[in-house]
Amino acid sequence: MKSKVLGVIAIVITSVLGGCTVAPSSTNKPQETTVNSTPTTIITSQPESTYRSIAPTVVPTQQPGDTSEVANEAKITKDDFNIRYNGTTINDSTSFKEIAGELGIKIGKVDDNIYIKAGTQSGDWYLVDYPNKNSENLRIEYVTSEVFGTYIVSVDLYNVKTNRNIGVGDSEQRLLAAYGDTVEPIDNGDYTVCYKYPLSNDQSKVYSEDKVITFIVDKLTKKVTEIYINYNNYKAMDDLDITSFD
């Protein structure tokens, strides 16, 4: 009888485990992209990483020569969504037209380093390899629309650090010391885990709200391999009537 009960518990636990994507890919709508019955043109910029299970919380051990301390908890604030790049502050509080002007990005223009990720009747979703696709420090996504205006969607950090001085190549231990070790890593069952830090500090909302910072960590090297800041991904999908990029 005990073994049957344990078996049922195991099935229930397995069924509630979620997945992790770097960028939100759907809004719980049918998996078909439409705009008022008109098909949406989608150009996928890059494959999205998907994770299917949740691993126990990782509490890193102190390494020789590493004097950093692991924080119990570090609340996320609006300042964590400020990115400094060559004297320009990137965030969603400042007009993206102002940010684009400082960075030399021409709104609504396409070239070798800027292309349309999605185009609909409501507006266009642009992806910018900055400063160029051959030496990319940032990847910026933004929406421009006659109805909803122009605003930043997200930023991928390649050679730029976060507001807490964490960048690609930093150790998992350093990441947890800066952002707290109370967040459970989401494990893809292969070679990476991801940590999601929402502005709301509510882990139940990382798949339903914007304002989330995601770190991807290699399980073997214990190094940060990707950093993605979601400012308005869900808003953009709703505004442009996009249901999925799958």
C-alpha positions in Angstrom: 0.0 0.0 0.0 2.9 2.4 0.9 4.5 1.9 -2.5 1.2 2.7 -4.3 0.9 6.0 -2.3 4.5 7.0 -3.0 3.9 6.3 -6.7 0.9 8.5 -6.8 2.8 11.3 -5.1 5.7 11.0 -7.5 3.3 11.3 -10.5 1.6 14.4 -9.0 5.0 16.1 -8.3 6.2 15.3 -11.9 3.0 16.8 -13.4 3.4 20.2 -11.8 7.0 20.9 -12.8 7.3 23.8 -15.3 9.7 24.8 -18.0 12.0 27.7 -18.5 12.4 29.9 -21.6 14.8 32.8 -22.0 12.1 34.9 -23.7 8.4 34.4 -23.2 7.1 32.5 -26.2 3.3 32.5 -25.8 0.4 34.1 -24.0 -1.6 31.0 -23.3 -3.4 31.4 -26.6 -3.8 28.7 -29.3 -0.4 28.0 -31.0 -1.2 29.9 -34.2 0.0 33.4 -35.0 -2.8 35.6 -36.4 -3.7 39.2 -36.6 -7.5 39.8 -37.1 -7.5 36.6 -39.1 -4.5 37.8 -41.2 -1.4 35.6 -40.8 1.5 37.3 -39.1 4.9 37.4 -40.7 7.4 36.0 -38.3 11.2 36.0 -38.6 12.7 34.0 -35.8 16.0 35.6 -34.7 17.4 32.6 -32.7 16.3 29.4 -31.1 14.9 29.7 -27.6 16.2 27.6 -24.8 13.5 25.5 -23.1 13.8 23.8 -19.8 11.5 21.1 -18.5 12.2 20.4 -14.8 13.0 22.2 -11.7 16.1 21.2 -9.7 16.6 21.8 -6.0 18.0 25.2 -4.9 21.7 25.4 -5.5 23.7 26.7 -2.5 27.3 27.1 -3.8 30.2 26.4 -1.6 33.0 28.9 -1.1 35.9 28.3 -3.5 39.6 28.9 -2.5 40.5 32.5 -3.2 36.9 33.6 -3.6 35.9 36.0 -0.8 32.4 36.7 -2.0 29.5 35.9 0.3 26.4 34.2 -0.8 23.3 36.3 0.0 20.2 34.8 1.6 18.0 37.1 -0.4 18.5 40.2 -2.5 15.3 42.0 -3.5 15.0 43.0 -7.2 14.3 46.7 -7.7 13.7 49.0 -10.7 17.4 49.9 -10.7 18.3 46.3 -11.6 16.7 47.0 -15.0 19.1 49.9 -15.7 21.9 48.9 -18.1 24.8 51.3 -18.7 26.5 51.2 -22.1 29.0 53.8 -23.2 27.4 56.5 -21.2 23.8 55.6 -22.2 21.3 54.2 -19.7 19.1 51.6 -21.2 15.8 50.8 -19.5 12.0 51.1 -20.1 11.6 54.2 -18.1 13.3 56.4 -20.7 11.8 56.9 -24.1 13.3 54.4 -26.5 13.5 57.1 -29.2 15.8 58.9 -26.8 17.9 55.8 -26.2 18.0 55.0 -29.9 19.1 58.5 -30.7 22.1 58.2 -28.2 23.0 54.8 -29.7 22.6 55.9 -33.3 19.8 53.4 -34.0 17.3 54.7 -36.6 13.8 53.8 -35.6 11.9 51.8 -38.2 15.0 51.3 -40.4 16.4 47.9 -41.6 20.0 47.2 -42.5 22.6 44.4 -42.1 22.4 44.7 -38.3 18.7 45.5 -37.8 15.8 43.4 -39.1 12.1 42.8 -38.4 11.4 39.9 -36.1 7.6 40.2 -36.5 5.4 42.4 -38.6 1.7 42.8 -38.1 -1.1 45.2 -38.9 -0.6 46.7 -35.4 3.1 47.4 -35.8 6.6 46.0 -36.2 8.9 44.2 -33.8 12.6 45.0 -34.5 15.8 43.2 -33.5 19.0 45.1 -33.3 22.5 43.5 -33.2 24.5 46.3 -31.5 26.9 47.8 -32.5 26.8 45.2 -35.3 26.2 41.5 -35.9 30.0 40.8 -36.2 30.9 42.3 -32.8 27.7 42.1 -30.8 27.7 43.6 -27.3 23.9 43.9 -27.0 20.9 42.6 -28.7 18.0 45.1 -28.4 14.4 44.4 -29.4 11.8 47.1 -29.7 8.3 47.7 -31.1 7.1 50.6 -33.1 3.4 51.1 -33.7 1.1 54.0 -34.7 -1.3 52.7 -32.1 1.0 51.7 -29.2 4.0 53.9 -29.8 7.7 52.9 -29.7 9.1 51.1 -26.8 11.8 48.7 -25.7 10.9 45.0 -25.5 14.1 43.3 -24.2 17.9 43.3 -24.1 20.4 40.4 -24.3 23.7 41.2 -22.7 26.8 39.7 -24.3 29.7 42.0 -23.4 27.8 44.3 -21.0 27.2 43.7 -17.3 24.1 44.1 -15.3 23.5 46.8 -12.7 24.9 44.4 -10.1 28.1 43.9 -12.1 27.3 40.4 -13.4 28.2 39.4 -16.9 28.6 36.5 -19.2 31.5 34.4 -18.0 31.0 35.2 -14.3 30.6 32.2 -11.9 27.3 30.9 -10.6 28.6 31.6 -7.1 29.2 35.3 -7.9 25.7 35.5 -9.5 24.0 34.1 -6.4 26.1 36.3 -4.1 24.8 39.3 -6.1 21.2 38.3 -6.7 20.4 35.9 -3.8 20.4 32.2 -3.4 16.6 31.8 -2.6 15.6 31.3 -6.2 15.4 27.7 -7.4 17.3 27.1 -10.6 15.2 25.6 -13.5 17.0 22.6 -15.0 16.7 21.6 -18.7 17.9 18.1 -17.8 21.0 18.5 -20.0 23.8 21.1 -19.5 22.3 24.4 -18.3 20.1 25.8 -15.6 18.4 29.2 -15.5 17.7 31.6 -12.7 14.8 34.1 -13.1 14.5 37.2 -11.0 11.2 39.2 -11.4 10.7 42.8 -10.4 7.7 41.6 -8.4 10.0 39.2 -6.4 7.2 36.7 -6.9 8.4 33.5 -8.5 4.9 32.5 -9.4 4.7 35.3 -11.9 7.9 34.8 -14.0 5.9 33.3 -16.8 3.0 35.7 -16.7 4.5 39.2 -16.2 7.2 41.3 -17.8 10.2 42.8 -15.9 12.2 39.6 -15.4 16.0 39.1 -15.5 17.0 35.6 -16.6 20.5 34.1 -16.2 21.5 30.9 -18.0 24.3 28.9 -16.3 26.4 26.0 -17.6 26.1 23.1 -15.1 29.6 21.9 -15.9 31.6 25.1 -15.9 29.3 26.9 -13.4 29.6 30.0 -15.6 26.9 32.4 -16.8 26.4 31.9 -20.5 23.4 34.1 -21.3 21.7 37.1 -19.7 18.2 38.2 -20.9 16.3 41.2 -19.6 12.6 41.2 -20.4 11.0 44.6 -20.2 7.8 44.3 -22.3 7.8 41.0 -24.0 4.3 40.0 -23.0 3.0 43.5 -23.7 4.5 43.5 -27.2 2.9 40.1 -28.0 -0.5 41.4 -26.8 -0.1 44.7 -28.6 0.8 43.1 -31.9 -1.6 40.2 -31.5 1.2 37.6 -31.6 0.4 34.3 -29.9 3.7 32.5 -30.2 7.1 32.4 -31.9 7.2 28.6 -31.8 
